[in-house]
Amino acid sequence: MMICFMGCDTNPKTIDVQGHRGCRGLYPENTIEGFMYAIKLGVTTLELDVVVNKNNEVIISHEPFYHPDITTFPDGIITDDNDIKKFNIYTMTFEEMKRFDVGKKVHPRFRNQKKVAAVKPRLEDLFYTLKDKVIRYNIEIKRVPAEDGVFHPEPEVFVDLVMKEINRFKLEKKVTIQSFDIYTLQLMKNKYPETELAFLTDDLCFTFEENIKRLGFLPEIYSPGYDLVTIPLIRLCHKNQVKIIPWTVNNTGVMRKLIRWNVDGIITDYPDRLIKLLDQR
């Protein structure tokens, strides 16, 4: 979808419409069903998260465990805040994972989601399902240093597992790898220099310049929380030939402001709202 407008720099722009975890406001997050619906709506990029299971399969999931907000547990198991990380995906086979449904429970923050029976898919399942679709992927590698070897493999293994699937489906030119973890991005830059990278941040403590210094190179995309975005930051990114794509924007007023300010894309739980807004321009 080529959606153009006149931004604050007076140059026509194409907005990258990124469906956050598929379209979390409308369908269960990070499910094949949600990704398919996001494509039907007209997103240009599917934003998603990946973790790893016991068999070193890359799994699409925001957490490396089954979060009770979205999970119907087998055998009527109920979790509480004290054991929220009990069902660790890194200790499970894919067959074991199929016992957990992540599409039927009413989400406490997205109560209007369409409810469907769904399991956490493998990355290969998504790539295979969408092999004939024209779509880009923005894949977040979910690495926390203190959890290496507990909830996910060491980062050197993690990035190789993800890239193996991307290369197997010949999607190198259609994928962005994003992460909050600086070391993960540095590994990607060194091992897979042709892959587009996005620096995720929600940190008020570091400026753009400081983040780039910490990273050691200019990523293709700078991706801050939307409340960190200012016109000077956008212009600074563009001056350095870095795209800026904020997350996660669900309010149409904020969407309208960011478009006017000349961002390069928007990550949203409600791509239908963003597409409708852009179509009206």
CORHU-V695483 format. One line per field, one symbol per residue. ss: DSSP state (A for helix, B for strand, O for the rest). psi: psi as a letter, one per 30 degrees, with the letter a starting at -180 (. if undefined). burial: b if it has 9 or more other ideal C-beta (glycine too) atoms within 8 Angstrom, else e. A space follows every 10 residues. Layout:
ss=???
psi=???
burial=???
This chain:
ss=OOOBBBOOOO OBBBOBBBBB OOOOOOBOOO OAAAAAAAAA AOOOBBBBBB BBOOOOOBBB OOOOBOOOOO OBOAAAOOOO AAAOOOOBAA AOOAAAAOOO BOOOOOOOOO OOOBOOOOOO OBAAAAAAAO OOOOOBBBBB BOOOAAABOO OBOOAAAAAA AAAAAAAAOO OAAABBBBBO OAAAAAAAAA AOOOOBBBBB BOOOOOOAAA AAAAAOOOOO BBBBBAAAOO AAAAAAAAAO OOBBBBBOOO OAAAAAAAAA AOOOBBBBOO AAAAAAAAAO O
psi=jjjlljafgg kklkkjjjjj hciffelkkh leeeeeeeee eglfkjklkk akaeghkkkj kelgljkfff kjklggkkla ffhfgeijef gkleeefffk kgffkkkffi fgkkklkllk lleeeeeeeg fgkjllkjjk jikjefgkfe fllkeeeeee eefeeeeegh gefgkkkllf jeeeeeeeee eiffkkkkjk kgjffkleee eeeeegljlf kkilkfffkl eeeeeeeeeg hklkjlljjf kfeeeeeeee fhlflkkkfi feeeeeeeff .
burial=eebebebeee eebebbbbbb bbbbbbbbbb bbbbbbbbbe bbbbbbbbbb bbbeeebbbb beebbbbbeb bebeeeeebe eeebeebbbb ebebeebeeb bbbebebeeb eebeebebbb bbbbbbbebb eeeebbbbbb bbbbeebbee bbbebebbbb bbbebbbebe bbeebbbbbe bebbbbbbbe bbeebebbbb beeeeeebee bbeebeeebb bbbbbbebbe eebbbbbbee ebbbbbbbbb eeebbbebbe bbbbbbbbbb bbbbbebbee e
